[in-house]
Amino acid sequence: METARWIIAGALGAASLLVIVGNPVAALLAQRRGESYSFVPVVGGATGVAACLVCPAIGFSWWAIVPLVMDVTVPMALVVLALMALRSDD
């Protein structure tokens, strides 16, 4: 059972890293080409949190906040939600 948890945590961690790094890189490449790009919000951070929670290493669940901090779309999503809340007051 523990081997399966390591495999799942590794797969989720790799997917998280791919999305967290891939989002800004894809946006920069699209900007250089003069195209538009839409970020995939929160997916990398949420996948990273799942990887940390599934990982069988002792005390590793405390690191679950790190993927959310590293994913640039999480603060952007929070800003958008805050702006939407402020705009709805008008």
Secondary structure in CASP SS format (residue, H / E / C, confidence):
PFRMAT SS
TARGET T0000
AUTHOR 0000-0000-0000
METHOD secondary structure of the structure
MODEL  1
M C 1.00
E H 1.00
T H 1.00
A H 1.00
R H 1.00
W H 1.00
I H 1.00
I H 1.00
A H 1.00
G H 1.00
A H 1.00
L H 1.00
G H 1.00
A H 1.00
A H 1.00
S H 1.00
L H 1.00
L H 1.00
V H 1.00
I H 1.00
V H 1.00
G H 1.00
N H 1.00
P H 1.00
V H 1.00
A H 1.00
A H 1.00
L H 1.00
L H 1.00
A H 1.00
Q H 1.00
R H 1.00
R H 1.00
G C 1.00
E C 1.00
S C 1.00
Y C 1.00
S C 1.00
F C 1.00
V C 1.00
P C 1.00
V C 1.00
V H 1.00
G H 1.00
G H 1.00
A H 1.00
T H 1.00
G H 1.00
V H 1.00
A H 1.00
A H 1.00
C H 1.00
L H 1.00
V H 1.00
C C 1.00
P C 1.00
A C 1.00
I C 1.00
G C 1.00
F H 1.00
S H 1.00
W H 1.00
W H 1.00
A H 1.00
I H 1.00
V H 1.00
P H 1.00
L H 1.00
V H 1.00
M H 1.00
D C 1.00
V C 1.00
T H 1.00
V H 1.00
P H 1.00
M H 1.00
A H 1.00
L H 1.00
V H 1.00
V H 1.00
L H 1.00
A H 1.00
L H 1.00
M H 1.00
A H 1.00
L H 1.00
R H 1.00
S H 1.00
D C 1.00
D C 1.00
END
